[in-house]
């Protein structure tokens, strides 16, 4: 019995070590100061993500946190500009691109440097007229590898398809040069334009549009804050900020803040990544460690009882007593 209790305590301790413990600033690769005007009351504060954060954060933003000057984690709400009603779409510029015609496949590839900025519309600018071409939007590099801390999917995958056309004869003109798709974040995408036996289009520009991401948090008076991101492996945080703001009859107008220059975290240590890997593994399997602990406890208890039963010393049978005469 004592042995089974000992095993339970050990396993429970291992599970607690894996699942417990919150992230700290030293667990993140990059830091940015949040620049805002401080006042003597609590403020609902908002800031937009910038290109550096888009390019270096995970697709699900799970490796993003806010800390105050005491080193304490600050809850936030992840939101988008379009949902806040300030702008329906945000145009990301500039967008670098290159064009590679493929005469053998009768197709033109347009490679777009998206820099992992979120977008749901892609538009071309062209000097060509009177055409109608089938087109696909293909992406790669959107599969996250937590161990290598990078997106390492090297296969081109179709994300959207449609048609590009222009009809311009005399005073009549009609064109469709935009492809809509579900929101994606990818380092690079490409357009595969089916030319067939027609000359390739003359592409002069590419625009991508999407709803920019932002973070809202409640700033305390007299405190300074910084953004931390680039943790190797972690799970998305679950804060109550959204529920708190939703419970208000009227959400206060947030004060806009800006971000400082990105700096590398000098306190960051690759050794902390092992702890993050364990935390992510435990989170992915949920309650499985607890189930394993319970099974091991039952098995150990059974073996302990069987072992104890085999050591019981059997008492000799009573001998028959003959009365004296």
N, C-alpha and C positions, 0 to 999 in steps of 0.2 A: 504493500500500500504506500509506504514511504517512497519507494522507487518511482511509482506512477506519479505521485505528487511532484517529485523532483523533475521528472521529464516534462510535466505540464508547465511548471514554472519556467524552465529553460526555454521551451518552445514559445511560450507566451512572451518572454523577454525578447526573443529574436524578432517575433512579429511586431512587437511594440517599437523596437529599434528601427525596423524597416519603415513602418507606417508613420511613426511619430517624427516630430521635428519639422519646423517650418524653414523655408528658405531664408537666407540672409544675404546682405549685399555682396559678400565675398563669393557667392555662388554664381554671379553674373559677370559676363565678359566686359560689357560696356555700360557706361553711365552718361546721363545727360541731366544737367540742372534744369529745373522748371522755374522759369522767370515770371514772376507775378508781382502785383502791388499788394503788399501786406496791409491788413486793417486790423481793428480790435475786435472783430466778430468773425464767426465762422463764415466761410465763403464756399459756395458751390463753384468749382473751378473746372475749366475745360481747356484742353490743348489738342491740336491736330498732330497725327503721326507724320513724320517727315520721310524723305526718300531713304535715308540711312536706316531707319527703323524697318521700313518695308523690306529692304534688301537683306537685312541681317536677322530678322525675326522669323520664327516658325510660321507656317501657314495658319495655324489656329491661334496664334498670339499667346500660346501657353507659357512662353519663356519671357513674359513681360510683367514687371512689378513696379510699384511706387513705394519708396521708403522716405521717411522724414529724417530730420537731422539727429534724431535719437536712435536711428537705425531700426525703427519699428515699421513694419509693413502697413501700408495705408490702403484700405479697400477702395475700389473704383468700379465704375460702370463702363463697359466697352460699348460704344455707340457709333453711328455713322452720320455724316453731315446731312444726307438726304432725309434721314428719319427725324432729324431735329428741325427740318423745314427751312434751313437757310439757303440751300442750293439743291436742285434736283440732281445735278451731276457735276462732277469736278473734272476739268480737262487737265490731264497730266502732260506737261511739255518740259523740255523737248523729248521727242521719241526718235532715237536713232534707228536706222533701218538700212538694209542692203538688199539688192535685187539680183537674183540668179536665174536667168532663163535656162530651161532644159529642153533643147530642141528634140532630143530623142523621145522624151515622154510627152512632148507638146504641152508643156506646163511651165509656169513661171512661179518661182518660190520667192517670197518676200519675207526676210528675216527681221523681226522686230525686237528691239531691246526693251522689254517691259520692266525690268529691274524689280520684279515681284510686286509692283504696285497693283492694287485691286482694280479690275476693270470689267465692265459688262457690255461695252460697245467698242467696236473698232471700225474706223472710217479711213478710206484711202483718198488721197488727192491725186488727180491724174490729168494730164494734158490730152489724153486720148478721147475720141468722140465716137458715138454710134457703135456701141458694143454691148454684148450680153454674155457674161461668163459665169460659169459655176465656180464656187470657191469654198474652200475648207479652211477653218482656223485650227491649227494643230499646236499642241503644247508638249513640253517635256520638262523634267526637273522639278516636278511637283510632288514627288514621293519623298517624304522626310525620313532620313536615316539618323536616328537619335545617337547612335554610337559614333558615327563619323561627323555629326553635327553639320550636315549639309543635305541638300536635295540631290539625289544621285540617280534619278530615273533618266536613262539615256534614250528612251524610245519616244518617237513622235506619236502622239495620240490625238485623235480628232476631238475637238471641244465644241465645234459649231460648224454649220454649213449654211450656205445661202447662195444668192446671186448678186452680182454687181452688173449694173447696166446704165447706159447713157444713150438717149435718143435726142438728137439735136439737129433738126432740119428746118431751115428757114427760121420762122419765129417760134416754132414749136420746140419745147424742151422738157424732158423728163429724165430723171436719173435716180438711182439708188446706189449709194456708195458706202453704206454702213451695214455692218453685220452685228446683230444682237446675240447675246449668249448669257448663260448663268455666270455669276461672278467667278473669276479665276484670279489666282496669283501665281505667276510663273516668272523665272528669270528671263526666258526668251520664248517667243511664239513665232509661228510662221504662217503665212498665207500660201495656200496651194491653189493657184488660179489655173483653171483648165483653158488653155489657148486653142486646142485642137489645131486647125489649119490657119488660124488667124495670127497676125503679128502680135507680139507681146505688148501689153499695155505700158505706157510711159508713166511710171509711178513717181510723183514729185513730193509726196509727203504722207505721213501716217499719224493719225490721232487715236489715242485710246481714252476712254471716258469711264468713270466709275464713281461710286460714292466713297468719299474719303473717310477713314476711320479716325475716331477721337476717343479720349478718355475723360470721364467726369469723376471728380472726387471732392470730398468735403475737406477743405483746408482749414486747419486750426489757426487762430491768431498767433502771430509771432513765430510760426514754424516755417522752415524751408524744406523743400522737397526735391527729390531727384528721381528720374526714370532709370530703371535697371533692366537690362535685357541681354539675351544671349546665353541663358543657362542651357547646358547640354541636354538634360532630360528632366522634365517635370510635367505635372498635370495642370490643366487649366484651373485657376482659382475659382472658388465658389463664394462670392461675397453677397451680402444682403443690401448693398447700395441701391440696386434696382428696385427692390421691394420697398425700401425706405422712401425713395423719391416717388414711387407710384402711390404711396399712401397719402401724400400731400394733396390737398385740394387744388393747389396751384404750384407747379414747380418753379422755383425762383430762376431768374435769368442768370446763367452762369457767367462768371468773369473769365475772359479769355486770357490764357497764358501762352508763353512761347517757350521753346526749348533751346538750351545752350549747345555748345559744341560737344560732339561725342568724344569721350576720353576712355581709354582702356583702364579697366579696373585693376589697380596695382595689387589689391588684396586677393584677386582671383587666383585660385589654385586648381590645377587639373585634378588634384587628389579628391576634391569635393565632388567630382563627376561620378565617382563610384557610388557615393551616397545617393546622388540624384538618380542613377540607374536603378538602384534598389527601390527607391521611392516610386519611380515610375512603374516598375514591375509589380510592386505591391498594389498600386492603384489599378493597374490593368486587370489583375486577377481578383480584385474585390475582396470577398470574404473567404477565398480559398485557403489562405494560411490558417485561419481559425478552424476551418473544417479539418485540415491536416492535423492540427494540434489536438483536436478532439479524438480523431481516429487513433493517433499515436498513444494517447492516454488510455483509451479503451483496450488497445492491443497489449500495452504494458501491464495493465491491471489484470487481464486474463492470464498472461504468462506468470505473473506473480502469484495468483491463486493456485494455478496448476503446480507451480514449483513448491508452494507451501504444502499442498495436499500430499505430494510424493514424499515429503519428509516427516509426515506424521508417523510416529512409532506405534505399531499395533500392540495392544496389551494382550498378554497370553490368556488363553481360556482358563476359567476356574477349574481346579481339579476336584473330583468327587471325594467327599470326606466320608470314611467308614467309621461308624460309631463303635466305641470300645465295649467289650462284653466283660 
